[in-house]
Amino acid sequence: MKSIVFKNVYFTYDKKPGTPATNGLTFEVNRGSVFGLLGPNGSGKTTAVKLLLGILSPDSGFISIAELDPLRDWRKIRSFIGFVPQETSLYPELTGFQNLEFHCAMYLNTMKGFKDKVNTILKLVDLHHRSREKVRTYSGGMKRRLAIGRALLHDPEIIILDEPTLGVDVQGSHKIWEYIKGLAEKGKTVIVTTNVMSEADFLCDNLLIIDNGTNIAMGTVDELKSSIGKKEIIIRKKPSLDDVFLHYTGRNLRD
């Protein structure tokens, strides 16, 4: 079953002439899988996420989430989607518990049993021992884990993570990866945008590399690695996802 369909989608900011932010972008995401959206800075990854969430309206093309329209059915869709943006948008002067309590008050239909729900999430993301401390004292990895926990409070079926380990150290990144893998094992559908190739390699069942808002290459990690020639491999005997990414997007620096 396809959880998400994104077909031939075009979108240009401010409807001005120029290069579209998404230029015929097309992909499908199977239920219960981890799908990686890769691309250089400015390639259209975050725009694609905003289109999926109904924050932006496409100029043309077709988007569906669980056979629903992100614009027309936004209220229903947001009831079963969890989203973690690049900026965690946590309240630094509130404790970890209070941040999740505030989210419950804003987004859940009832506060009945919210304390048990919050404590369960804090244990899940391994922050229960720091739950009464202010978030400004948390490390970057702790803040990212709390943001993921916040997105899980309503037990969503689909989780969208926009660069989930941005600014997180190696230990914290691996901890977050383990949580994401666990979500997929429980049947959740996960979309991850990332510039970290080791993250994509570890997490994703299928990958799409995009550039200038359009499809460049798509497949499993192994399929993409086998798609490039040996001359593209840097130093290593076997191709890495870095080799694949550079092969398809080039070596020029991006803003």
Summary of the structure (lengths in Angstrom):
residues: 255
radius of gyration: 18.7
end to end distance: 37.5
largest distance: 60.5
contacts: 801
relative contact order: 0.18
helix: 38%
strand: 24%
